Amino acid sequence: MARPVLRLTCSNATGFIFALSCFAAVASGLPGQTRQCVPGELANGTESYQKQSRDLQQRVTVGPFYKELLRKFGSPKSCNAKLDGETITLSYAFRNHAHLEARASSSIEYSQQRVDFRGLNTEQAKALLRAAESDSFGLSGCGMDWDKPETDSTGKQPGSHAVVFRGDSCNCQGRVLYEGNSVVALILSNSC
């Protein structure tokens, strides 16, 4: 009699573990889920850099750029973290060639987030940059002058350009990058 009970228990345990693994696989693809970055070069870094990487990832994954990519493209396909000198870089890849890269260096008080994807018009791009400014600097932002943008001819393709908004603190700036009339990327950076 003991054997059938054990078989039933083992069978139930196997089924339970299988169900959990299926649930985990499904849940990992749900919108709103955060994919932990593969440590990459940070695995051999100091505990300080590993902590800074975790802190940066926490800030990025609750920010407007990441949330917009989740909304449009679902969970990231991949994520990686690397260390270059004292600069930590997190890279997230999403469907349809969408990408988010965040860089931070505490020693020079520098940070930058760049998001690349298509599908925003100029007003939506500006609104997303404003949300990122508020997220990074609080409600008052960094003094970005949203009414006086500058145009910067940049890029490899004819017609590529950037509209630049400058703030009055921490060398803060927001950029909307265009290819022709299409918004292709947003950048928010600062260096205090």
Secondary structure, 3 states (H helix, E strand, C coil): CHHHHHHHHHHHHHHHHHHHHHHHHHHHCCCCCCCCCECHHHHHCCHHHHHHHHHHHHHHHCCHHHHHHHHHHCCCCEEEEEEECCEEEEEEECHHHCEEEEEEECCCCEEEEEEECCCCCHHHHHHHHHHHHHHHHCCCCCCCCCCCCEEEECCCCCCCEEEEEECCCCCCEEEEEEECCEEEEEEEEEEC
